[in-house]
Amino acid sequence: MNLSHIEHIGIAVKNLDEAVSFYEEILGLKCYAIEEVADQKVKTAFFRIGQTKIELLESTDPGGPVGKFIEKKGQGVHHIAFAVNNLESVFPELEEKGVMLIDKTPRKGAEGLNIGFLHPKSTFGVLTELCEDPKK
């Protein structure tokens, strides 16, 4: 597996509008995209800082993954995402090394990226996302 950079850091928030305002008005960052990812039951907002992005995540369903996370742990860092090439080939390699996978094949995520998650039990408590830009 060849990670190229931190693709984004996902932050779970209760109110996307309030969080976007903070990032824009207080931190001076510019939100460049807001998108709903229906199958993940989230609405996202993206900011770029250098090569890395910040992804704010608001649950659209309390029973969804982000809704459950906020209920259990409150607002805060939800996951870290790494950019990788040839995502599909990474899953068998990781599984062979004993890594617990949430996804065994890539699925579509925000911004049209192919994504897959590694279980936090295998990543020292940090939900880890692998992302591949199919346009690259």
VENUR-V675735 format. One record per helix or strand of 3 or more residues. SS is the DSSP state (A for helix, B for strand). FROM is the first residue (numbers start at 1). LEN is the number of residues. If there is no record, write none. Layout:
ss=(SS | SS)
from=(FROM | FROM)
len=(LEN | LEN)
//
This chain:
ss=(B | A | B | A | B | B | A | B | A | A | B | A | B)
from=(3 | 16 | 31 | 38 | 42 | 52 | 65 | 76 | 87 | 110 | 114 | 120 | 128)
len=(11 | 11 | 7 | 3 | 8 | 8 | 9 | 9 | 10 | 3 | 5 | 3 | 5)
//
